[in-house]
Amino acid sequence: QMQLVESGGGLVQAGGSLRLSCEASGTIFGSTIMGWYRQAPGKQRELVAEMSYRGSTNYADSVKGRFTVSRDNAESTVYLQMNSLQPEDTAVYYCNYRSQYRADDFWGQGTQVTVSS
């Protein structure tokens, strides 16, 4: 069973930066997407940013210009560089790794990001 191991969450002051990492224990062959979602208390899980195997990206409007997603296909690893963090970015951040055309879809256990004002 595929496992995704996230790291890099924590507590930061508003305006600060954090870098999240997520490493998959295996590889999904073919076209894939790796990315990050987040869920704040009392809210639904939402897309933050994702990147296809070929490098196409998709960002939530709320993080454009502040967050950058990247991936290392050889290592099945995805990163999220978060700059200019705001209290509204506080959430549990989840890594996602899925096939674009098959049912393979895996989630990490989540890592807490807390931004203090």
Backbone torsions as a table, in degrees:
resi	resn	phi	psi	omega
1	GLN	NA	131.1	179.7
2	MET	-62.9	137.0	173.2
3	GLN	-122.9	140.0	176.4
4	LEU	-115.3	125.3	-177.2
5	VAL	-113.0	116.0	-178.4
6	GLU	-98.0	153.1	175.4
7	SER	-154.2	162.6	173.5
8	GLY	107.3	-5.8	177.9
9	GLY	-71.6	172.6	178.5
10	GLY	160.6	-163.9	-179.0
11	LEU	-106.9	131.7	-179.1
12	VAL	-143.7	152.2	176.4
13	GLN	-80.0	155.6	177.1
14	ALA	-54.7	136.5	-176.4
15	GLY	92.7	-10.7	-178.6
16	GLY	-83.9	-175.4	-176.3
17	SER	-131.6	152.1	171.6
18	LEU	-143.1	154.7	175.3
19	ARG	-126.5	119.8	177.2
20	LEU	-95.5	145.6	176.3
21	SER	-128.7	149.6	177.2
22	CYS	-144.9	120.9	-179.9
23	GLU	-114.6	128.7	177.1
24	ALA	-87.1	146.3	-179.0
25	SER	-79.5	-10.3	179.5
26	GLY	-149.8	-166.1	-177.2
27	THR	-129.9	133.9	170.1
28	ILE	-91.0	122.3	-177.8
29	PHE	-81.9	147.1	-179.2
30	GLY	97.7	-165.0	-178.1
31	SER	-72.8	126.0	-177.1
32	THR	-133.7	164.7	173.4
33	ILE	-128.1	133.7	173.0
34	MET	-122.3	140.5	-178.5
35	GLY	-171.1	-167.6	-174.2
36	TRP	-131.9	136.8	171.6
37	TYR	-121.2	165.1	175.9
38	ARG	-143.0	155.3	178.7
39	GLN	-139.5	117.0	176.3
40	ALA	-91.5	158.4	-179.4
41	PRO	-56.0	129.2	177.9
42	GLY	78.0	5.5	-178.8
43	LYS	-122.1	162.9	177.8
44	GLN	-78.7	156.1	175.3
45	ARG	-66.6	136.4	-177.3
46	GLU	-133.1	152.0	176.3
47	LEU	-67.9	136.1	171.9
48	VAL	-102.5	-57.4	-178.8
49	ALA	-164.2	148.6	177.8
50	GLU	-150.4	158.5	-178.6
51	MET	-137.9	135.1	176.8
52	SER	-79.6	169.3	179.1
53	TYR	-58.9	-33.0	-177.9
54	ARG	-86.5	-4.5	174.6
55	GLY	106.0	1.1	176.3
56	SER	-72.1	140.5	-177.2
57	THR	-120.1	158.6	178.2
58	ASN	-144.3	126.5	-177.2
59	TYR	-124.1	147.8	167.9
60	ALA	-67.4	144.1	-179.2
61	ASP	-57.1	-34.0	-174.8
62	SER	-69.2	-16.1	-177.3
63	VAL	-115.7	-4.4	-179.5
64	LYS	-58.3	134.5	-179.0
65	GLY	85.6	-11.6	179.6
66	ARG	-115.4	-36.3	-177.2
67	PHE	-109.5	148.1	176.9
68	THR	-134.1	125.3	177.2
69	VAL	-99.4	142.5	175.9
70	SER	-147.5	163.1	179.6
71	ARG	-147.7	153.5	174.6
72	ASP	-114.0	102.6	-175.3
73	ASN	-64.0	-36.1	-178.2
74	ALA	-64.5	-31.5	-177.4
75	GLU	-103.5	2.1	-177.4
76	SER	49.8	50.0	-177.3
77	THR	-126.4	141.6	176.5
78	VAL	-127.2	145.7	-178.1
79	TYR	-123.9	156.3	173.1
80	LEU	-137.2	108.8	175.3
81	GLN	-89.3	120.6	-176.4
82	MET	-116.8	115.8	179.1
83	ASN	-114.9	163.7	178.8
84	SER	49.6	47.2	-177.5
85	LEU	-64.5	143.6	-179.6
86	GLN	-123.8	158.1	179.3
87	PRO	-54.4	-31.3	179.4
88	GLU	-71.2	-8.0	174.2
89	ASP	-83.7	-5.9	178.9
90	THR	-62.1	124.5	-177.3
91	ALA	-176.9	171.7	165.8
92	VAL	-89.1	127.3	-178.4
93	TYR	-101.8	129.5	-176.9
94	TYR	-115.9	135.2	174.2
95	CYS	-85.5	142.0	177.6
96	ASN	-131.3	137.7	179.2
97	TYR	-137.6	118.8	-174.5
98	ARG	-146.4	159.0	172.7
99	SER	-80.8	143.0	177.2
100	GLN	-74.5	-23.1	-171.0
101	TYR	-127.9	-3.1	177.9
102	ARG	-124.8	-178.3	-173.5
103	ALA	-83.8	-4.2	-179.6
104	ASP	-61.8	123.2	-175.7
105	ASP	-156.7	112.9	-173.3
106	PHE	-126.0	149.2	-178.0
107	TRP	-127.1	147.6	170.9
108	GLY	-81.8	176.7	-176.3
109	GLN	-82.8	-13.0	178.5
110	GLY	98.4	146.4	176.3
111	THR	-135.4	134.9	-174.8
112	GLN	-80.4	132.2	171.2
113	VAL	-120.7	123.0	179.7
114	THR	-124.2	124.8	-179.6
115	VAL	-113.7	119.1	-179.2
116	SER	-93.7	147.7	-178.2
117	SER	-89.3	NA	NA
